[in-house]
Amino acid sequence: MHKAMAAAEQPSTGVSIRPETAHRRFDEGDFWRKVPGYADLEADRFLDPSWQSRSSVRSVGDLRALLASTVNPAFFDDLHRGVESSSMSLRVSPYIIGLIDWTQPTSDPLRRQFLPLASEQEEDHPALAADSLAEQAFSPVKGLTRRYPDKALFLPINTCPVYCSFCTRSYTVGLDTPEVSKLALRADRRRWAEAFAWLAENPEVEDLVVSGGDAFNLNARAIQEISQALLAIPSLRRIRIATKGLAVLPSRITHDREWTEAILTWVRKAREQGVSVAIHTHFNHPNEITWVTRDAAELLFRAGVVVRNQSVLLRGVNDSPEVMALLVKRLGHLHISPYYVYLHDMVAGGEGFRTSLQTAIDLEKRVRGLTAGFHTPTFVVDLPGGGGKRSVHSFESYDRASGRSVFVSPAVGGNREYCYFDPQREILFDTLG
């Protein structure tokens, strides 16, 4: 880097930025103003969570209107065809739109996650399934999955503040698309009551994940009702609130006092009863973390809320050691524990995002040792067919020539073998030499 450029990038304190402290630097200022449609918005307006929700990009036309003539028309044509063939409907928060580098949209890692281009899509692997993890096969009542002996998954809602192109739960999340008719799991108090009753009748379940969709889309009243019902079940000892909201709409935590207080009250009352309640969020790239994230994370930390992160390993987003290392360090700096990195599930429309098992093994080797062990994520594969989560290193066999890896999950499936498959593009590459 040119010396003059390097000097210009130093903070006003004059303190030199060392490479090993780069994770402490955040996107400051009104970063959204580079989008023509947001150029005149003050922070209070742009960060208002109600405005963010109302102003979400839901169509290619919405995006084109925001960007005017700053992006090549060929990009919008590519995006239009990508949306038409996607398993997910389009919804992106203005916050994320403001973080995308619109001078290079095709290569931007945030755009890649939420705005699908037809040119990036690949033919689905023949072994995929709409419900790759067989959540419905392990569902004793609608919207509740119980795969592990002492843990269950509760899906009170099937909408999110944004829709990820790689969603593992595309069989139910969001609106119907030409590719997928969704299983209806909308917010329904009668359905919730059935789930609560089942949990009360099965006291061996001590650990519950409240997900969706996204718990971020539950209003304050719904959060209060769900928290009260769950805290009335004495066998529940651990509750995890799963939300991508901290990554895609963090100003809700800092600006929506009623909603945030409902979460904090849940955490406080649970602690008084000897129950732990944590937030599990979902950052995939360090560019998703801004000063708004920092403020929201600090609010949660000061209130004593445990926050953990679960990333998905995505080709072209975070599959390089440099990006993954920066993500892990930046999360740790905010007291967000990097918990898991998942291999991408084998779901419709996801082949272009998937990496090989070997990629995950190599990445974990590079990341481990960069920071404290409790801030180092475990790289896992959530086994197709419902075998649950296994370390990427724990395979029984891995034929790199065919891309087929075999795992067993004794606590879930006894001696049954579960197979994961590397993406077809990597097998073709290996075959061609």
C-alpha positions in Angstrom: 0.0 0.0 0.0 1.2 3.5 -0.8 2.5 5.3 2.3 0.2 8.3 1.7 -2.8 6.1 1.4 -1.9 4.2 4.6 -1.5 7.4 6.5 -4.9 8.6 5.3 -6.5 5.5 6.7 -5.2 6.1 10.3 -7.8 7.1 12.9 -7.8 10.7 14.2 -5.8 9.6 17.3 -2.8 9.1 15.2 -2.3 5.5 16.6 -1.0 3.1 14.0 -3.4 0.3 13.0 -1.5 -3.1 13.3 -2.8 -6.0 11.1 -3.6 -8.0 14.2 -6.0 -5.4 15.5 -7.9 -4.9 12.2 -10.9 -6.7 13.7 -11.5 -3.7 16.0 -12.2 -1.4 13.1 -15.9 -1.0 12.1 -17.7 0.6 9.2 -18.4 4.0 10.8 -20.6 6.9 9.7 -23.6 7.0 7.4 -22.5 4.1 5.3 -26.0 3.8 3.6 -25.7 7.2 1.9 -23.7 5.7 -1.0 -27.0 4.2 -2.2 -28.8 6.9 -4.2 -32.2 6.1 -2.7 -30.8 6.5 0.8 -28.5 9.5 0.2 -30.7 12.0 2.0 -31.6 9.9 5.0 -30.5 10.9 8.5 -29.4 8.2 10.9 -32.6 8.4 13.0 -34.8 7.8 10.0 -32.6 5.1 8.4 -32.1 3.1 11.6 -35.8 3.2 12.6 -36.7 -0.5 12.7 -40.3 0.2 11.6 -39.0 2.1 8.6 -36.5 -0.7 7.9 -39.2 -3.3 7.8 -41.6 -1.3 5.6 -38.8 -0.3 3.2 -37.4 -3.8 2.7 -36.5 -4.6 -0.9 -39.0 -7.2 -2.1 -38.6 -7.1 -5.9 -36.0 -6.3 -8.5 -38.0 -3.2 -9.3 -37.5 -2.0 -5.7 -33.8 -2.4 -6.0 -33.6 -0.7 -9.4 -35.4 2.3 -8.0 -32.9 2.7 -5.2 -29.8 2.4 -7.3 -31.0 4.5 -10.3 -28.4 4.2 -13.1 -25.4 3.3 -10.8 -25.5 -0.4 -11.7 -25.2 -2.0 -15.1 -28.7 -3.1 -16.4 -27.3 -6.5 -17.1 -27.0 -7.1 -13.4 -30.7 -6.5 -12.9 -31.5 -8.9 -15.8 -29.4 -11.5 -14.2 -31.0 -10.9 -10.8 -34.5 -11.1 -12.2 -33.8 -14.5 -13.7 -32.2 -15.6 -10.5 -35.2 -14.6 -8.3 -37.6 -16.4 -10.7 -35.7 -19.7 -10.2 -34.9 -19.3 -6.5 -36.5 -21.4 -3.7 -36.7 -18.2 -1.6 -38.8 -15.1 -2.1 -36.9 -11.7 -2.0 -36.7 -9.6 1.1 -33.6 -7.6 2.0 -33.4 -4.9 4.7 -32.2 -1.4 3.8 -29.4 -2.0 6.3 -27.9 -4.8 4.2 -28.6 -2.9 1.0 -26.5 0.0 2.4 -23.6 -2.3 3.2 -23.3 -3.9 -0.3 -20.5 -2.5 -2.5 -22.6 -1.4 -5.5 -19.5 -0.6 -7.6 -18.8 -4.3 -7.7 -22.2 -6.0 -6.9 -21.4 -9.4 -8.6 -18.4 -10.1 -6.3 -19.8 -8.5 -3.1 -20.1 -11.2 -0.4 -23.3 -9.7 1.1 -25.1 -9.3 -2.2 -24.3 -12.9 -2.9 -26.1 -14.1 0.2 -29.4 -12.3 -0.4 -29.8 -11.3 -4.0 -29.5 -14.5 -6.2 -28.0 -14.2 -9.7 -29.0 -16.8 -12.3 -25.4 -16.8 -13.5 -24.3 -18.1 -10.1 -26.8 -20.9 -9.8 -25.8 -24.5 -10.4 -27.6 -27.7 -11.0 -28.8 -29.3 -7.7 -27.1 -32.3 -6.4 -29.2 -35.5 -7.0 -29.0 -36.4 -3.3 -30.6 -33.2 -2.0 -34.0 -33.0 -0.4 -36.4 -30.1 0.2 -36.3 -30.8 4.0 -32.6 -31.9 4.0 -32.4 -32.4 7.7 -35.7 -34.3 7.9 -37.1 -31.9 10.4 -40.7 -32.9 9.6 -39.9 -36.6 10.0 -38.9 -35.8 13.6 -41.9 -33.6 14.4 -44.2 -34.9 17.1 -46.5 -31.8 16.7 -46.6 -29.2 14.0 -43.7 -26.7 14.3 -41.8 -28.7 16.8 -38.8 -31.0 16.0 -37.2 -33.4 18.4 -34.2 -35.2 17.1 -31.8 -35.3 20.1 -32.8 -37.1 23.4 -32.8 -33.8 25.5 -33.3 -31.1 22.9 -36.1 -29.8 20.7 -36.6 -27.1 18.0 -39.6 -24.8 18.2 -40.7 -22.8 15.1 -43.3 -20.2 16.2 -43.1 -18.2 13.0 -42.0 -18.7 9.3 -41.0 -15.2 8.3 -37.6 -13.3 8.7 -36.4 -9.7 8.4 -34.4 -10.9 5.4 -34.5 -14.0 3.3 -31.2 -15.7 2.6 -30.8 -17.3 -0.8 -29.2 -20.4 0.9 -31.9 -21.0 3.5 -31.9 -24.5 4.9 -35.5 -24.2 5.9 -36.8 -23.0 2.5 -39.5 -25.7 2.7 -41.4 -23.3 5.1 -39.7 -19.9 5.3 -41.1 -17.0 3.4 -43.7 -16.7 0.6 -44.4 -19.4 -2.0 -42.1 -19.3 -5.0 -42.4 -20.8 -8.5 -40.0 -23.5 -7.2 -41.4 -24.2 -3.7 -44.9 -24.3 -2.2 -44.2 -23.6 1.5 -45.4 -25.7 4.5 -47.5 -23.2 6.5 -46.0 -22.6 9.9 -47.3 -19.1 10.4 -47.6 -17.5 13.9 -50.6 -19.4 15.5 -51.3 -19.4 19.2 -53.2 -22.6 19.0 -50.3 -24.3 17.3 -48.0 -22.8 19.9 -50.2 -24.2 22.7 -49.9 -27.7 21.3 -46.1 -27.4 21.3 -46.0 -26.1 24.9 -48.2 -29.0 26.0 -46.0 -31.6 24.3 -42.9 -30.1 26.0 -44.6 -30.2 29.4 -45.5 -33.9 28.8 -41.9 -34.8 27.8 -39.7 -33.7 30.7 -36.6 -35.4 29.3 -36.3 -32.4 26.9 -34.2 -29.8 28.8 -32.9 -27.7 25.9 -35.1 -25.7 23.5 -34.2 -23.7 20.4 -36.8 -21.0 19.5 -36.3 -20.3 15.8 -38.4 -20.0 12.7 -38.3 -18.2 10.4 -36.8 -15.8 12.8 -37.7 -15.0 16.4 -36.8 -11.4 15.4 -40.1 -11.2 13.6 -42.1 -11.9 16.7 -43.5 -8.8 18.3 -43.0 -7.9 21.9 -46.3 -9.3 23.0 -45.7 -12.6 21.3 -42.2 -12.8 23.0 -43.8 -12.2 26.4 -46.4 -14.9 25.8 -43.9 -17.5 24.6 -41.4 -16.7 27.3 -44.0 -17.0 30.1 -45.3 -20.3 28.7 -41.8 -21.8 28.4 -40.6 -20.6 31.8 -43.7 -22.4 33.3 -42.3 -25.7 32.1 -40.0 -26.8 34.9 -38.0 -29.3 32.9 -36.6 -26.7 30.5 -33.2 -25.6 31.6 -31.7 -24.0 28.5 -33.5 -21.9 25.9 -31.8 -20.4 22.8 -33.4 -17.6 20.8 -32.3 -18.0 17.2 -32.2 -14.8 15.2 -30.3 -13.3 12.3 -31.7 -9.9 13.4 -28.4 -8.8 15.0 -26.7 -9.2 11.6 -29.3 -7.7 9.3 -31.3 -5.2 11.5 -29.4 -4.5 14.6 -31.1 -1.1 15.2 -34.1 -3.0 16.4 -32.2 -3.8 19.6 -31.0 -0.2 20.1 -34.2 1.6 18.9 -37.2 -0.6 19.7 -37.3 -0.4 23.5 -40.5 -2.5 23.9 -39.1 -5.4 21.9 -35.7 -5.3 23.5 -37.2 -5.1 27.0 -39.3 -8.2 26.3 -36.1 -10.1 25.5 -34.2 -8.7 28.5 -37.1 -9.5 30.8 -37.1 -13.1 29.5 -33.4 -13.4 30.2 -33.7 -11.9 33.7 -36.7 -14.0 34.8 -35.1 -17.1 33.4 -32.0 -16.5 35.4 -34.0 -16.0 38.6 -35.5 -19.5 38.0 -32.1 -21.1 37.2 -32.7 -21.3 33.5 -30.3 -20.0 30.9 -31.5 -18.0 27.9 -29.1 -17.1 25.2 -29.3 -15.5 21.8 -27.9 -17.4 18.8 -27.3 -15.2 15.9 -26.0 -15.6 12.3 -23.1 -13.5 10.9 -21.3 -14.9 7.8 -18.9 -12.1 6.8 -17.0 -9.4 8.7 -18.5 -6.7 6.4 -21.9 -7.3 8.1 -20.5 -5.9 11.3 -20.8 -2.1 11.7 -20.9 0.5 14.5 -24.6 -0.2 14.7 -23.8 -3.9 15.4 -21.3 -2.8 18.0 -23.8 -0.7 19.8 -26.4 -3.4 19.8 -23.9 -6.1 21.0 -22.7 -3.8 23.7 -26.3 -3.2 25.0 -26.8 -7.0 25.2 -23.5 -7.6 26.8 -24.1 -5.0 29.5 -27.5 -6.6 30.2 -25.8 -9.9 30.8 -27.2 -11.6 27.6 -25.0 -14.4 26.2 -24.8 -14.2 22.4 -23.3 -16.9 20.2 -22.9 -17.0 16.5 -23.6 -19.8 14.0 -22.1 -19.2 10.5 -22.8 -21.1 7.3 -19.7 -21.9 5.2 -20.5 -20.2 1.8 -18.5 -20.4 -1.3 -17.4 -16.9 -2.4 -18.4 -15.4 0.9 -16.4 -16.8 3.8 -14.5 -19.8 2.5 -11.1 -18.2 2.7 -8.9 -18.3 5.8 -8.4 -14.5 5.8 -12.2 -13.8 5.8 -13.0 -16.5 8.3 -10.2 -15.4 10.7 -11.4 -11.8 10.6 -15.0 -12.8 11.2 -14.1 -14.9 14.2 -11.9 -12.2 15.7 -14.4 -9.4 15.1 -17.2 -11.4 16.7 -15.1 -12.2 19.7 -14.2 -8.5 20.1 -18.0 -7.8 20.5 -18.4 -10.7 23.0 -20.3 -12.7 20.4 -18.9 -16.2 20.8 -18.2 -17.9 17.4 -19.9 -21.2 18.1 -20.5 -23.1 14.9 -19.6 -23.0 11.2 -21.9 -25.3 9.3 -21.3 -26.9 6.0 -24.0 -25.7 3.7 -27.0 -28.1 3.8 -28.0 -30.0 0.7 -31.1 -28.0 -0.1 -32.7 -26.8 -3.4 -30.9 -23.9 -5.0 -27.9 -24.2 -2.7 -25.3 -26.0 -4.9 -23.6 -22.8 -5.9 -22.9 -22.0 -2.3 -21.7 -25.4 -1.1 -18.0 -26.2 -0.5 -16.3 -29.6 0.0 -15.9 -31.2 3.4 -12.1 -30.8 2.8 -12.5 -27.1 2.6 -14.1 -27.0 6.0 -11.3 -29.2 7.5 -8.6 -27.0 6.0 -10.3 -23.8 7.2 -10.6 -25.0 10.8 -7.0 -25.9 10.8 -6.1 -22.4 9.7 -8.4 -20.6 12.2 -7.7 -22.7 15.3 -5.0 -21.0 17.4 -5.7 -17.5 16.3 -7.6 -16.7 19.4 -8.8 -18.3 22.6 -10.3 -21.8 22.3 -13.7 -20.8 23.6 -13.8 -18.2 20.8 -12.9 -20.6 18.1 -15.9 -22.1 16.2 -16.4 -25.8 15.7 -16.8 -26.7 12.0 -19.8 -29.1 11.7 -21.9 -30.9 9.1 -25.6 -31.2 10.0 -26.2 -34.6 8.5 -28.7 -35.1 5.7 -31.6 -37.3 6.8 -31.6 -36.1 10.4 -28.4 -37.5 11.8 -27.7 -34.2 13.6 -24.5 -32.2 14.0 -21.1 -33.9 13.7 -17.6 -32.4 13.6 -16.2 -32.3 10.1 -13.3 -34.4 11.4 -15.5 -37.2 12.7 -16.3 -39.0 9.5 -16.1 -42.8 9.3 -14.8 -42.5 5.7 -14.3 -39.8 3.1 -13.7 -40.7 -0.5 -12.4 -37.4 -2.0 -12.5 -38.8 -5.5 -16.3 -39.3 -5.3 -16.9 -36.6 -2.7 -18.9 -39.0 -0.5 -18.3 -38.8 3.3 -19.9 -41.2 5.7 -20.8 -40.4 9.4 -22.5 -42.2 12.2 -24.4 -40.4 15.0 -24.9 -43.0 17.8 -27.1 -40.8 20.1 -29.5 -40.1 17.2 -29.4 -43.0 14.8 -27.4 -45.8 16.4 -25.2 -47.5 13.8 -27.0 -46.0 10.9 -24.8 -44.4 8.3 -25.4 -40.8 7.0 -23.8 -39.5 3.9 -22.8 -36.0 2.9 -21.7 -35.2 -0.7 -19.2 -32.6 -1.9 -20.6 -30.3 -4.6 -20.7 -31.7 -8.1 -18.4 -29.0 -9.5 -15.5 -30.2 -7.3 -16.0 -33.8 -8.3 -16.0 -32.8 -12.0 -12.8 -30.7 -11.4 -11.1 -33.7 -9.8 -12.2 -36.0 -12.5 -10.8 -33.7 -15.2 -7.5 -33.5 -13.3 
